[in-house]
Amino acid sequence: MSLTTGKEYNISLRYRNAASPGGNLKLSLSFFNNTGDIYTTPTQNILLDSPHTNWALAEKTFNINSTNIDGKIKTIALNIESYLSDNVIESLDLDAVKLTENISSVQFPNSELLDTTVSSFNGSFIGETNRGDYPANAIDRLGGIGWWGSSSHHQTDGFAFTTSDKFAGAFYSGRTLGESLYYTTKKQSGIIYGDPIYNPVAVKIYLKDFTEGAGNFSSDPNAYCLVQEQNNFKNSDNIYINVLHGVANKRFTKWSISSCNQRNISLCNSWSELYNNEQANMNAVYELKTPITLGDIITNPSTDNNITLRLQVWNPGDESNNITNYAHFNYFVNKPDRCDIV
């Protein structure tokens, strides 16, 4: 469709509503052209101050021309919106939504652009399911551990529990499902379907109180530096670990800490074991302070190098089902301009 001449469109719909003083329902149209541009018309409101127990008809007209958006129009989106600030309360029903291109010529009657099954909400659902279906399927049928998301837009705009990396970091460190989700941001409107005290696993290798100024010891290969001339080499901190591989296996779980002189894990063909559960005489552990310091791992203090550490956790008889955590640090003889260059 080309906009060499202006176009006029009409939105009509039926609605029923409880009285919503100051309430608004917003209508607009968005036009998408063949070069990726988008133009959205100014919003027009349907006022919902008064109650309508029977169906009421609303009609709004929108105009567009080539000064708004050029090129060929590929798609038109009809937007029906209402936010918390629009003060719509109790109930609002919609039906018989129509989008019509108004054509004045006798030979061409007004063209309806919406299919009747869609505009009357009689079509089959494609990307949606009935309320509660997703979590029930995920947990009861597929064996998922839980389901969580937003219950409303209150303080979160509908984006509760969005920082999944923080959830994963806490959960795989041994925190419960509830603790891990609470650790994420924007939980005010969140809802959890699952066992909040579920905590089946912990696999974490870390520094609890790292040397000031040394950086953060983590899965980032560029994050943590040891520098001989700064004296944080010999006095570097002890390594801590958390280990759990099934609550029922607490007394049997095995683990091993090893190192490799490579930045890229895929290049680590040979790992040197540093410490294991037999030496510690412990199986599942939480915040275990090992006797290993980062300085102990440096085999050649006169040469800069990169170290990858690996914590492997498994249960006897099920060695193929092991879980692993990696951490990295760089060692320098002299202080570098950047920590990530070795």
LUMGUMAR-96791 format. One line per 8 residues: number of its first residue (from 1); for each residue y, x, z of C-alpha. Coordinates in steps of 0.2 Angstrom, whole numbers. Each point is the difference from the previous one (the first is absolute). Layout:
# residues N
NUM) Y/X/Z  ...
***
This chain:
# residues 342
1) 0/0/0  17/7/-5  17/-3/9  11/1/-16  6/-18/6  1/-6/18  -14/-9/8  0/-14/13
9) -15/-3/12  -3/-14/12  -10/1/16  -6/-17/7  -12/-3/15  -4/-13/12  1/4/19  -3/-8/17
17) 7/8/16  3/-3/18  19/2/5  5/18/0  18/1/5  8/14/-11  -17/2/-9  0/6/-18
25) -13/2/-14  5/13/-12  -3/-1/-19  3/13/-13  -7/7/-17  -5/18/-4  0/6/-18  -10/15/-5
33) 3/8/-18  -10/12/-11  9/16/7  -4/-3/18  17/-8/5  1/-14/12  13/-13/3  0/-13/14
41) 12/-15/0  11/-4/14  -9/-11/13  2/-18/1  -4/-9/16  -9/-17/5  7/-5/16  -13/-7/13
49) 12/-6/14  -6/-18/-2  -18/-5/2  -10/-7/-16  -16/-9/5  -2/-6/-18  1/12/-15  17/5/-5
57) 5/7/-17  10/16/-2  7/7/-16  9/16/-4  6/8/-16  1/18/-4  9/9/-15  -3/17/-7
65) 6/10/-15  0/17/-8  13/7/12  -12/-3/14  -15/9/-8  -3/5/-18  -15/3/-10  -15/-12/-1
73) -5/-9/15  -18/2/4  -2/-9/17  9/-13/10  -3/-1/19  4/-16/10  5/5/18  -1/-13/14
81) 5/9/16  3/-4/18  3/13/14  1/-1/19  19/0/-2  -1/-15/-11  -5/-11/15  -14/-10/-7
89) -10/-8/14  -15/-10/3  -6/-6/-18  5/2/-18  -11/-7/-14  3/4/-19  -8/-8/-15  3/-2/-19
97) 10/16/-3  6/1/-18  9/13/-9  8/-6/-16  9/9/-14  14/-12/-5  1/-2/-19  13/-12/-7
105) -7/-1/-17  -9/-17/-5  -14/9/-9  -4/10/16  -3/-10/16  3/9/17  -14/13/2  -10/1/16
113) -4/17/5  -12/-3/14  -18/-6/-1  -2/-17/9  -15/6/11  11/14/6  16/-10/2  -9/-13/10
121) -10/12/10  -17/-6/-7  -5/16/-8  -14/11/8  5/15/11  -2/17/-9  7/13/12  0/-10/16
129) -12/-8/12  0/-13/14  8/5/16  -13/11/10  -12/3/-14  4/19/-3  -3/5/18  -16/-11/1
137) -7/8/-15  5/18/4  -8/-1/17  -13/-13/0  -7/2/-17  5/18/-5  -3/8/17  19/6/2
145) 6/6/17  15/-10/1  15/-9/-10  18/2/4  16/-5/-8  16/-10/2  0/-18/8  19/-2/-4
153) 16/8/-6  6/2/18  9/17/2  -11/7/-14  3/-9/-16  -18/-3/-1  -5/19/0  -9/2/17
161) -12/15/2  7/8/-16  -2/19/6  -19/1/-4  1/19/2  5/-2/18  -14/-12/3  -13/11/-8
169) 6/15/10  -1/-9/17  -17/-9/-4  -9/15/-6  6/10/15  -9/-12/11  13/-14/4  -6/-18/0
177) 4/-12/-14  13/-8/10  8/16/6  0/7/-18  8/-16/-7  13/0/13  5/18/-4  5/-5/-17
185) 18/-7/-3  5/-18/-2  -13/-8/11  11/-14/7  -7/-13/-12  -17/7/-3  -17/-8/3  -17/8/2
193) -17/-8/-3  -13/11/8  -5/9/16  16/9/7  -10/12/11  -11/5/-14  -1/20/-2  -15/7/-8
201) 6/17/-6  11/15/4  1/15/-10  16/10/3  4/19/2  18/3/6  12/10/11  5/-10/15
209) 15/11/5  4/11/-14  11/15/1  18/-4/-1  7/3/-17  -17/3/-8  1/-17/-10  -13/-14/0
217) -19/4/-1  -7/-14/-11  -9/-4/-16  15/6/-10  -4/18/-6  18/4/1  4/-6/17  -4/14/13
225) 4/18/0  -5/14/12  11/16/-2  -5/16/8  17/7/3  5/-16/9  -14/3/13  -8/-17/-3
233) -15/8/-7  -9/7/15  8/-14/12  -4/-14/-12  -7/-17/7  -18/-5/3  -8/-12/-12  -4/-18/6
241) -13/-12/-7  -4/-19/1  -18/-4/-4  -9/-17/-1  -13/-6/-13  -6/-17/7  2/-5/18  -19/-1/1
249) -2/18/-5  12/7/13  -13/11/8  -8/6/-16  14/3/-12  2/18/-7  15/9/-6  6/17/-7
257) 17/8/-3  0/13/-14  13/9/-10  4/5/-18  12/13/-7  6/-12/-14  14/-13/-3  -10/-11/-11
265) -15/-7/8  -10/-1/-16  1/19/-1  -8/2/17  -18/5/-4  -3/9/16  5/-7/17  0/11/16
273) -6/-10/16  12/2/15  -7/-12/13  -12/-14/1  -7/-13/13  -14/11/5  12/13/6  12/-13/9
281) -16/-9/7  9/-16/-5  -3/-14/-13  13/-14/-2  17/7/7  18/-5/1  14/12/1  -12/15/2
289) 9/16/2  -10/13/-9  1/19/4  5/3/-18  18/5/-4  7/1/-17  3/19/3  -19/2/3
297) -3/-6/-18  11/14/-8  -13/13/-5  13/12/-9  17/-1/9  8/12/-12  -2/-12/-15  8/-17/-3
305) -13/-14/-3  -3/-18/1  -13/-8/11  -9/-17/-1  -9/-7/15  -14/-13/-1  -7/-11/14  -16/-8/-5
313) -9/-14/10  -17/-7/-3  -15/-8/9  -17/7/0  -11/-7/-13  15/-6/-10  8/16/-5  5/-6/-17
321) 11/-13/8  12/13/8  19/-2/2  12/14/-2  18/4/4  10/15/-7  15/9/6  10/15/-7
329) 12/14/5  8/15/-8  0/17/8  14/13/-4  3/18/5  19/-3/-2  10/-16/1  1/-8/-17
337) 14/-10/-8  -13/-14/-3  -15/-4/10  -10/-6/-15  -1/16/-10  -14/12/4
***
